[in-house]
Amino acid sequence: MTIQSVNRALDILFLYTSTEPKLGITEISKLLGLTKPTVHGLVQTLAKRGFLHQDAETRKYSLGLKIHELGSILSGTLKINQLGEGPAYRLANSTNHMVRIAIWDQNEILVTFNGIPGHKAATYQQLGPRVPAYCSASGKAVLSKLPRKKISNYLKETTLTPYTTKTITKTARLIRELEKANKKGYAEDHEEYLPGLFCISTAILDRSGSPYAAISVSGGIKFFSNPQLDDIAQKMIETAAEISRSMGYFQQATPL
């Protein structure tokens, strides 16, 4: 059984994106096909509870701080963050590069941890951004470890929308990228989601051996010409294996 008012309130929250951070009552009404009085009542309730915030000047609503508060609680209590914080932070310091952990969620990649080299404490108390899997190193790292049927289903359900001029939008080429990642042990992102951002990433496995998350190392325009790239990639792979073991995954020895 579903509660209509709860569903409608969630529908309102889901309207907000990085490109649509503020919405008015009329806009929400049109987008959801609801009457203005209905939307007004729902929005007022969400605002009173801190899930929405009204701008005094424009009278439009944006997401409230309660969303961030709940996200921080979730991020801090995620098992992958609790177990991966130490190894990921050591990787950031040893490579002198930003390290992120991201989980596979609803066919997308959601960043849950940010490790900044040189900091005395890990900085994982934040969820996001959420990134399409096909144009991120972490997403491709997870996809490369999925069974072929799941990859096929993902490609059928996903439109390969370009985010930059480097985004892979051809299915055949993406499949070749996944095969390459599976062979090398890590996936690459050459400005495919954000201009100027280059990443490598490898999957983190859960107890069953399924790709649950990924760890990535990122840098600027000279990242892939770094003579230490192979060493950085190897450290990243070893860190992913360490976190996978903490998650309960133990690779079976190959019989002779």
C-alpha positions in Angstrom: 0.0 0.0 0.0 1.3 3.5 -0.9 0.3 6.8 0.7 -0.6 9.3 -2.0 0.4 12.4 -0.1 3.8 10.9 0.8 4.4 10.0 -2.9 3.5 13.5 -4.0 5.8 15.1 -1.4 8.7 12.8 -2.7 7.8 13.7 -6.3 8.3 17.3 -5.4 11.7 16.7 -3.9 12.8 14.6 -6.9 12.1 17.6 -9.2 15.2 19.4 -7.9 18.4 19.0 -9.9 21.7 20.8 -10.3 20.1 22.5 -13.3 16.8 23.2 -11.6 17.7 24.2 -8.0 14.8 26.6 -7.5 11.1 26.1 -8.3 8.0 28.0 -7.7 4.5 26.8 -6.9 3.3 27.3 -10.4 6.3 25.4 -11.9 5.8 22.5 -9.6 2.1 22.4 -10.3 2.7 22.2 -14.0 5.5 19.6 -13.8 3.5 17.3 -11.6 0.0 18.0 -13.0 -1.3 18.9 -9.6 -3.5 21.9 -8.6 -1.8 24.9 -7.0 -3.6 24.5 -3.6 -2.5 20.9 -3.4 1.1 21.8 -4.2 1.0 24.8 -1.8 0.0 22.6 1.0 2.6 19.9 0.4 5.4 22.5 -0.1 4.4 24.4 3.1 4.7 21.1 5.0 8.1 20.3 3.5 9.3 23.8 4.3 8.2 23.6 7.9 10.1 20.4 8.4 13.2 21.8 6.8 13.2 19.8 3.5 12.5 22.9 1.4 13.6 26.5 1.9 11.8 29.5 0.4 13.9 32.4 -1.0 12.5 35.6 0.5 13.2 37.6 -2.6 12.1 35.3 -5.4 9.5 33.3 -3.3 10.7 30.2 -5.0 11.7 27.0 -3.1 15.0 25.2 -3.0 16.1 22.1 -1.1 16.4 22.6 2.6 19.3 21.9 5.0 17.5 18.9 6.4 18.3 17.0 3.2 22.0 17.7 3.8 21.7 16.8 7.4 20.2 13.4 6.6 22.7 12.8 3.8 25.6 13.5 6.2 24.2 11.0 8.7 23.8 8.4 6.0 27.3 9.0 4.6 28.9 8.7 8.0 27.2 5.5 8.8 27.6 3.7 5.4 29.6 0.5 5.9 31.7 1.2 2.8 32.8 4.5 4.2 33.5 3.2 7.7 35.6 0.4 6.2 37.1 2.3 3.3 38.0 5.6 5.0 41.4 4.5 6.3 42.7 2.7 3.1 41.3 5.4 0.8 42.8 8.2 2.9 46.2 6.5 2.8 45.9 6.1 -1.0 45.2 9.9 -1.3 48.3 10.7 0.7 50.6 8.2 -1.0 49.6 9.3 -4.5 49.0 13.0 -3.7 45.7 12.9 -5.6 42.0 13.2 -4.8 40.5 9.8 -4.0 36.8 9.0 -4.1 34.6 6.1 -3.1 31.3 5.8 -5.0 28.5 3.2 -4.7 26.4 1.7 -7.5 22.9 2.9 -7.0 20.0 2.7 -9.4 22.2 2.2 -12.4 24.3 5.3 -11.5 27.3 6.2 -9.4 26.9 8.0 -6.2 30.0 9.5 -4.5 30.0 8.8 -0.8 33.6 9.6 0.2 36.1 12.3 -0.7 39.7 11.9 0.4 41.9 15.0 0.0 45.7 14.5 0.2 47.4 16.3 3.0 44.4 16.6 5.2 44.6 15.3 8.8 41.1 13.9 8.6 39.0 12.2 5.9 36.2 14.3 4.4 33.5 11.8 3.7 30.6 13.6 5.4 28.8 14.3 2.1 26.8 12.4 -0.5 27.1 13.3 -4.1 27.4 14.1 -6.8 25.4 11.4 -8.6 27.0 10.6 -11.9 25.9 8.6 -15.0 27.9 5.3 -15.0 28.7 5.3 -18.7 30.8 8.5 -18.6 32.6 8.1 -15.3 35.6 5.9 -14.4 33.9 4.5 -11.3 30.8 3.7 -13.3 32.7 1.9 -16.0 34.7 0.1 -13.4 31.5 -1.3 -11.9 29.9 -2.0 -15.3 33.0 -3.9 -16.4 32.5 -6.4 -13.6 28.8 -7.0 -14.2 27.5 -10.1 -16.0 26.9 -9.6 -19.7 23.2 -9.8 -19.3 23.1 -7.0 -16.8 25.4 -4.9 -19.0 23.0 -5.5 -21.9 20.0 -4.5 -19.8 21.8 -1.4 -18.6 22.6 -0.3 -22.2 18.9 -0.9 -23.2 17.7 1.3 -20.4 20.3 4.0 -20.7 20.5 6.9 -23.2 24.2 7.8 -23.7 23.7 11.5 -23.4 26.9 13.6 -24.1 28.1 15.7 -21.1 31.3 16.9 -22.9 32.7 16.5 -26.4 34.6 13.5 -25.0 31.6 11.5 -23.7 31.2 8.1 -25.2 27.8 8.0 -26.9 28.2 4.8 -29.1 27.2 1.5 -27.5 29.9 -0.5 -29.4 32.7 1.8 -28.2 31.4 1.7 -24.6 31.5 -2.1 -24.7 35.1 -2.0 -25.9 35.9 0.4 -23.1 34.4 -2.0 -20.5 36.3 -5.0 -22.0 39.5 -2.9 -21.8 38.8 -2.0 -18.2 38.1 -5.6 -17.3 41.4 -6.7 -18.9 43.6 -3.9 -17.4 41.9 -4.0 -13.9 40.8 -0.4 -14.0 38.6 2.0 -16.0 39.5 5.4 -17.3 37.7 8.7 -17.7 39.2 11.2 -20.1 37.1 14.4 -19.5 33.9 12.4 -20.3 31.8 13.9 -17.6 33.6 17.1 -16.7 36.1 19.1 -18.8 39.5 19.0 -17.2 38.8 15.9 -15.0 40.7 12.7 -15.6 40.2 9.6 -13.5 41.1 6.0 -13.1 38.9 3.6 -11.0 38.5 0.0 -10.0 35.6 -1.9 -8.5 35.2 -2.8 -4.9 33.5 -6.2 -4.4 31.0 -7.3 -1.8 30.9 -10.6 0.1 29.4 -12.4 -2.9 32.0 -11.0 -5.3 29.6 -8.6 -7.0 30.8 -5.0 -7.8 29.2 -2.9 -5.0 31.2 0.2 -5.3 34.4 1.7 -6.8 37.4 3.7 -5.7 38.9 6.3 -8.0 42.0 8.5 -8.2 41.6 11.7 -10.2 43.8 14.5 -11.5 44.2 17.3 -14.0 45.1 17.5 -17.7 48.6 15.9 -17.2 47.2 13.0 -15.2 47.6 10.3 -17.9 51.1 11.5 -18.8 52.3 11.1 -15.2 55.3 8.6 -15.3 54.0 7.2 -12.0 50.5 6.4 -13.4 51.2 2.6 -13.4 52.3 2.8 -9.7 49.2 4.9 -8.8 47.0 2.4 -10.6 48.6 -0.5 -8.8 48.2 1.1 -5.4 44.5 1.9 -6.2 43.9 -1.8 -7.2 45.5 -3.0 -3.9 43.4 -0.5 -1.9 40.3 -1.8 -3.6 41.2 -5.4 -2.8 41.8 -4.4 0.9 38.4 -2.7 1.1 36.8 -5.7 -0.6 38.3 -8.0 2.0 36.9 -5.8 4.7 33.5 -6.1 3.0 33.7 -9.8 3.3 35.0 -10.8 -0.1 37.7 -13.4 -0.2 38.9 -14.6 -3.7 39.0 -18.3 -4.0 42.4 -19.7 -5.1 42.4 -21.0 -8.6 42.8 -24.8 -8.6 45.9 -26.2 -10.3 
